[in-house]
Amino acid sequence: MNFLAAAGVRRLCAMRAVLPCLWRGKYFSSGNEPAENNTVTPMLRHLIYKIKSTGPITVAEYMKEVLTNPAKLLGIWFISEWIAAGKNAAFQLVELGPGKGTLLGDILRVFSQLGSLLKNCDISLHLVEKTPHGWREVLVDIDPQVSDKLRFVLAPCATPAEAFIQNDETRDHVEVCPEAGVVIQELSQRISLTGGAALIADYGHDGTKTDTFRGFCGHRLHDVLTAPGTADLTADVDFSYLRRMSQGKVASLGPVEQQTFLRNMGIDVRLKILLDKTDDPSLRQQLLQGYNMLMNPMKMGERFNFLALVPHQRLHGRNHQTNARQSKPSLSPVAGFGELAWQ
């Protein structure tokens, strides 16, 4: 998928005539921010040089550049060498030289961010918008009015990302993530052949939202095109897309909101047991605050969603190549996706 996206960009290199795009999301760059608010970071200079050399880039490529360059590459190098050395738990990272350890601090932050990256695929998304000429991908380009500022533009012609749009799509803005689709296809194939299950939890929606691409800096919302390299970039998961990418090889349940899933899993009973076991006011307050964070609809209760992938026989009771020592599949409900029943 990455190759196809790159090929699409190269095809556009000779077509610099692109249309400005005011992507509607309130967390996106509107194109009207004062130039003085857009700090010229090393990453911004790198992106400007790249775009001048090759033309507008996809949002997926922008995310990968911002989230992996340039200091983060040092962290990647150290992790690569650590893996090559056998992943020894006794690992020392030493910075020799003058200064306050700023570089080392940056690398350590990379380690924490790359912890999940090493276990998962590199996920990024493409933004696609419906226009009078059909679906067009949203690209990142240099603002012709301000040389050190980025803006969104529409691709002048079709790009590979548009292949992921459903024919019956009713939204006018869609975020697609081919890499996530590949992960789901691989999971579904493995589950269908060897059994098992997958539980996917993340911020997301069931194909209802449009503009979720956003940035965070210091726990505050941050314009995604301003001072690139200083903020984390993220977007909500489209669970309807993940379910579609399973291609019917497995059964899917959900998505269900986190508050529903956790309540079905017995969080209320668990909280009562923990509260009954302690008389410490501070601990009781921590338990209640944690419960509120997880269950409050205005916090994580309705923002996080859960999707399960299970073998079809898990729901229909058919054997899956069982032998004499294996028990028959259970017909009990899949935990978390139905009300908890005490027996």
C-alpha positions as CSV (number, residue, x, y, z in Angstrom):
1,M,0.0,0.0,0.0
2,N,2.8,2.4,0.8
3,F,4.3,1.8,-2.7
4,L,1.0,2.6,-4.3
5,A,0.6,5.8,-2.4
6,A,4.1,6.9,-3.2
7,A,3.5,6.1,-6.9
8,G,0.4,8.2,-6.8
9,V,2.4,11.1,-5.5
10,R,5.1,10.7,-8.1
11,R,2.4,10.8,-10.8
12,L,1.3,14.1,-9.4
13,C,4.8,15.6,-9.4
14,A,4.4,16.9,-12.9
15,M,1.0,18.5,-12.1
16,R,1.7,21.2,-9.6
17,A,-1.7,22.9,-10.3
18,V,-3.5,21.8,-7.2
19,L,-6.6,23.2,-5.5
20,P,-6.5,24.7,-2.0
21,C,-8.5,22.7,0.4
22,L,-10.0,23.9,3.7
23,W,-10.5,20.6,5.4
24,R,-13.5,21.1,7.7
25,G,-12.3,19.5,10.9
26,K,-12.0,22.1,13.6
27,Y,-8.6,20.7,14.7
28,F,-7.1,20.9,11.2
29,S,-5.3,23.8,9.7
30,S,-7.8,26.2,8.3
31,G,-5.2,27.9,6.2
32,N,-5.9,31.2,7.9
33,E,-3.6,31.0,10.9
34,P,-1.1,33.9,11.3
35,A,2.3,33.1,10.0
36,E,3.9,34.0,13.3
37,N,2.1,31.2,15.0
38,N,3.7,28.6,12.8
39,T,7.1,28.0,14.4
40,V,9.7,27.1,11.8
41,T,10.9,23.8,13.2
42,P,13.7,21.7,11.7
43,M,10.9,19.3,10.6
44,L,9.1,22.1,8.8
45,R,12.2,23.0,6.9
46,H,12.7,19.4,6.0
47,L,9.1,19.1,4.7
48,I,9.3,22.3,2.7
49,Y,12.5,21.0,1.0
50,K,10.9,17.7,0.4
51,I,7.7,19.2,-1.1
52,K,9.7,21.6,-3.3
53,S,11.6,18.6,-4.6
54,T,8.8,16.1,-5.2
55,G,5.5,17.9,-5.0
56,P,2.6,17.7,-2.5
57,I,2.7,14.7,-0.2
58,T,-0.1,12.6,1.2
59,V,-1.3,13.0,4.7
60,A,0.0,9.5,5.4
61,E,3.5,10.5,4.3
62,Y,3.2,13.7,6.3
63,M,2.4,11.7,9.4
64,K,5.2,9.3,8.9
65,E,7.7,12.1,8.4
66,V,6.5,14.0,11.5
67,L,6.4,11.0,13.7
68,T,9.7,9.4,12.8
69,N,12.1,12.3,11.9
70,P,14.7,13.5,12.5
71,A,15.7,13.0,16.2
72,K,13.5,9.9,16.4
73,L,15.7,8.2,13.8
74,L,18.4,8.2,16.4
75,G,16.1,6.3,18.7
76,I,15.3,3.9,15.9
77,W,19.0,3.3,15.3
78,F,19.6,2.5,19.0
79,I,16.6,0.2,19.2
80,S,17.8,-1.6,16.0
81,E,21.2,-2.2,17.5
82,W,19.6,-3.4,20.8
83,I,17.5,-5.9,18.8
84,A,20.5,-7.1,16.9
85,A,22.4,-7.6,20.2
86,G,19.7,-9.9,21.5
87,K,17.4,-7.5,23.4
88,N,19.4,-7.7,26.5
89,A,17.5,-6.3,29.5
90,A,20.6,-4.8,30.9
91,F,20.7,-1.9,28.5
92,Q,22.6,1.4,29.1
93,L,22.2,4.5,27.0
94,V,25.0,7.1,27.6
95,E,25.3,10.5,26.1
96,L,28.9,11.8,26.2
97,G,29.4,15.5,25.6
98,P,28.5,18.9,26.9
99,G,24.9,20.1,27.4
100,K,21.9,19.2,29.5
101,G,21.1,15.9,28.0
102,T,18.4,17.3,25.7
103,L,19.2,14.8,22.9
104,L,19.2,11.9,25.3
105,G,15.8,13.0,26.6
106,D,14.5,13.1,23.1
107,I,15.7,9.6,22.4
108,L,14.2,8.3,25.6
109,R,10.8,9.8,24.6
110,V,11.2,8.0,21.3
111,F,11.8,4.7,23.1
112,S,8.5,5.1,24.9
113,Q,6.7,5.9,21.6
114,L,8.4,3.1,19.7
115,G,7.5,0.5,22.3
116,S,4.1,0.0,20.7
117,L,5.5,0.7,17.2
118,L,7.8,-2.3,17.5
119,K,4.8,-4.5,18.3
120,N,2.4,-3.1,15.8
121,C,2.4,-1.9,12.2
122,D,3.1,1.6,11.2
123,I,-0.4,3.0,10.8
124,S,-1.2,6.2,9.0
125,L,-4.2,7.5,7.1
126,H,-5.2,9.1,3.8
127,L,-7.8,11.9,3.7
128,V,-10.2,11.7,0.8
129,E,-12.9,14.4,-0.1
130,K,-15.9,14.2,-2.4
131,T,-15.7,16.9,-5.1
132,P,-17.8,17.7,-8.2
133,H,-15.1,15.8,-10.1
134,G,-15.3,12.7,-7.9
135,W,-13.3,11.6,-4.9
136,R,-10.0,13.5,-4.5
137,E,-7.2,12.8,-2.0
138,V,-6.1,15.7,0.4
139,L,-2.4,16.4,0.1
140,V,0.0,18.6,2.1
141,D,1.7,21.4,0.1
142,I,3.5,24.7,0.7
143,D,1.4,27.8,1.0
144,P,2.3,30.0,-2.0
145,Q,1.5,33.1,0.1
146,V,3.7,32.2,3.0
147,S,6.9,30.3,2.2
148,D,7.4,28.7,5.6
149,K,3.8,27.5,6.0
150,L,2.0,24.3,5.0
151,R,-1.6,24.0,3.7
152,F,-4.0,21.3,2.5
153,V,-4.7,20.9,-1.2
154,L,-6.8,18.6,-3.3
155,A,-5.0,16.2,-5.7
156,P,-5.8,17.3,-9.3
157,C,-6.5,13.7,-10.3
158,A,-7.3,10.2,-8.9
159,T,-4.9,8.6,-6.5
160,P,-4.8,5.0,-5.2
161,A,-6.3,5.9,-1.9
162,E,-9.7,6.5,-3.6
163,A,-9.9,2.7,-4.3
164,F,-10.8,2.2,-0.6
165,I,-14.0,4.3,-0.8
166,Q,-17.2,2.3,-0.9
167,N,-19.5,2.9,-3.9
168,D,-22.4,3.6,-1.5
169,E,-20.4,6.0,0.7
170,T,-22.6,8.9,1.9
171,R,-20.0,11.0,3.8
172,D,-18.2,13.7,1.9
173,H,-15.0,13.4,3.8
174,V,-13.4,9.9,4.5
175,E,-10.3,8.9,6.3
176,V,-8.9,5.6,5.1
177,C,-6.0,3.5,6.5
178,P,-4.8,0.8,4.1
179,E,-2.2,-0.5,6.6
180,A,-4.9,-1.1,9.2
181,G,-6.8,-3.1,6.6
182,V,-3.8,-5.3,6.0
183,V,-3.4,-6.0,9.7
184,I,-7.1,-7.0,10.0
185,Q,-6.8,-9.2,6.9
186,E,-3.8,-11.0,8.4
187,L,-5.6,-11.4,11.7
188,S,-8.7,-12.7,10.1
189,Q,-6.8,-15.2,8.0
190,R,-5.0,-16.6,11.0
191,I,-8.1,-16.8,13.2
192,S,-10.1,-18.6,10.4
193,L,-7.3,-21.1,9.9
194,T,-6.0,-21.8,13.5
195,G,-8.7,-20.4,15.8
196,G,-8.2,-17.8,18.5
197,A,-9.7,-14.3,18.8
198,A,-8.8,-10.6,18.5
199,L,-10.0,-7.8,20.6
200,I,-9.4,-4.3,19.2
201,A,-9.9,-1.2,21.4
202,D,-9.3,2.4,20.4
203,Y,-10.9,5.8,19.9
204,G,-13.2,5.3,17.0
205,H,-16.6,5.2,15.3
206,D,-18.7,2.9,13.2
207,G,-18.4,4.7,9.9
208,T,-20.3,7.8,11.1
209,K,-17.6,10.4,11.6
210,T,-15.7,12.4,9.0
211,D,-12.9,14.7,10.3
212,T,-11.0,13.1,13.2
213,F,-7.4,13.8,12.2
214,R,-6.0,16.0,14.9
215,G,-2.8,16.9,16.8
216,F,-1.9,17.1,20.5
217,C,0.9,19.1,22.1
218,G,1.2,19.3,25.9
219,H,-2.2,17.5,26.2
220,R,-3.9,20.3,24.2
221,L,-5.3,20.2,20.8
222,H,-2.8,21.5,18.2
223,D,-3.1,22.5,14.6
224,V,-1.8,19.5,12.6
225,L,0.2,21.6,10.1
226,T,1.7,24.0,12.6
227,A,5.2,23.5,13.9
228,P,5.4,19.9,12.6
229,G,7.5,17.6,14.8
230,T,6.3,19.2,18.0
231,A,2.9,17.5,18.4
232,D,1.5,13.9,18.3
233,L,-0.8,13.2,15.4
234,T,-3.8,10.8,15.6
235,A,-7.1,10.0,14.1
236,D,-10.1,7.8,15.2
237,V,-10.4,4.3,14.0
238,D,-13.2,3.6,11.5
239,F,-14.4,0.2,12.8
240,S,-16.8,-0.2,9.9
241,Y,-13.7,-0.3,7.6
242,L,-12.0,-2.8,9.9
243,R,-15.1,-5.0,9.9
244,R,-15.3,-4.8,6.1
245,M,-11.6,-5.7,5.7
246,S,-12.2,-9.0,7.6
247,Q,-13.9,-10.1,4.3
248,G,-16.2,-12.5,6.1
249,K,-13.4,-14.8,7.1
250,V,-14.3,-14.4,10.8
251,A,-17.3,-13.2,12.8
252,S,-17.2,-9.7,14.1
253,L,-18.9,-8.3,17.2
254,G,-19.3,-4.6,17.9
255,P,-18.1,-2.1,18.1
256,V,-19.5,-1.3,21.5
257,E,-18.7,1.7,23.6
258,Q,-16.2,1.2,26.4
259,Q,-18.7,1.9,29.2
260,T,-21.0,-0.9,27.8
261,F,-18.1,-3.3,27.3
262,L,-16.7,-2.8,30.8
263,R,-20.1,-2.9,32.4
264,N,-20.8,-6.2,30.6
265,M,-17.4,-7.4,32.0
266,G,-18.5,-6.7,35.6
267,I,-16.7,-3.4,36.3
268,D,-19.5,-2.3,38.7
269,V,-19.2,-5.5,40.7
270,R,-15.4,-5.2,40.7
271,L,-15.6,-1.6,41.9
272,K,-17.9,-2.6,44.8
273,I,-15.6,-5.4,45.9
274,L,-12.6,-3.1,45.9
275,L,-14.4,-0.4,47.8
276,D,-15.6,-2.9,50.4
277,K,-12.0,-4.0,51.0
278,T,-10.6,-0.6,51.9
279,D,-11.3,2.1,54.4
280,D,-8.5,4.3,53.1
281,P,-10.3,7.6,51.9
282,S,-7.5,8.4,49.4
283,L,-7.6,4.9,47.9
284,R,-11.4,5.0,47.7
285,Q,-11.2,8.4,45.9
286,Q,-8.6,7.0,43.4
287,L,-10.9,4.1,42.7
288,L,-13.9,6.3,42.1
289,Q,-11.9,8.7,40.0
290,G,-10.6,5.9,37.9
291,Y,-14.0,4.5,37.4
292,N,-15.3,7.9,36.4
293,M,-12.5,8.3,33.8
294,L,-13.3,4.9,32.3
295,M,-17.1,5.1,32.3
296,N,-18.1,8.7,32.0
297,P,-19.5,9.4,28.5
298,M,-17.8,12.7,28.5
299,K,-14.4,11.1,29.1
300,M,-13.5,7.6,27.9
301,G,-16.9,5.9,28.3
302,E,-18.2,6.7,24.8
303,R,-14.9,7.6,23.1
304,F,-13.3,4.2,23.3
305,N,-14.8,1.3,21.4
306,F,-14.3,-2.4,21.3
307,L,-14.4,-4.8,18.3
308,A,-14.0,-8.5,18.5
309,L,-13.0,-11.0,15.8
310,V,-13.8,-14.6,16.5
311,P,-14.1,-17.8,14.4
312,H,-17.6,-18.3,12.9
313,Q,-17.9,-21.6,14.7
314,R,-17.4,-19.7,18.0
315,L,-20.9,-18.3,17.5
316,H,-22.5,-21.3,15.7
317,G,-21.0,-24.2,17.6
318,R,-19.3,-26.0,14.7
319,N,-16.1,-27.9,15.5
320,H,-12.9,-26.4,14.1
321,Q,-10.7,-29.4,13.4
322,T,-10.9,-30.6,17.0
323,N,-9.1,-33.8,18.1
324,A,-10.0,-36.2,20.9
325,R,-8.2,-34.1,23.5
326,Q,-9.9,-30.8,22.5
327,S,-13.2,-29.7,23.9
328,K,-16.1,-28.7,21.7
329,P,-16.5,-25.0,21.1
330,S,-18.5,-23.1,23.7
331,L,-21.8,-21.6,22.8
332,S,-21.6,-19.1,25.7
333,P,-21.8,-15.4,24.7
334,V,-18.6,-13.6,23.9
335,A,-17.6,-11.7,27.0
336,G,-18.1,-8.0,27.0
337,F,-20.6,-8.0,24.1
338,G,-23.6,-9.1,26.0
339,E,-25.0,-8.5,29.5
340,L,-23.1,-10.3,32.3
341,A,-25.0,-13.3,33.6
342,W,-24.2,-14.7,37.0
343,Q,-24.6,-18.5,37.4
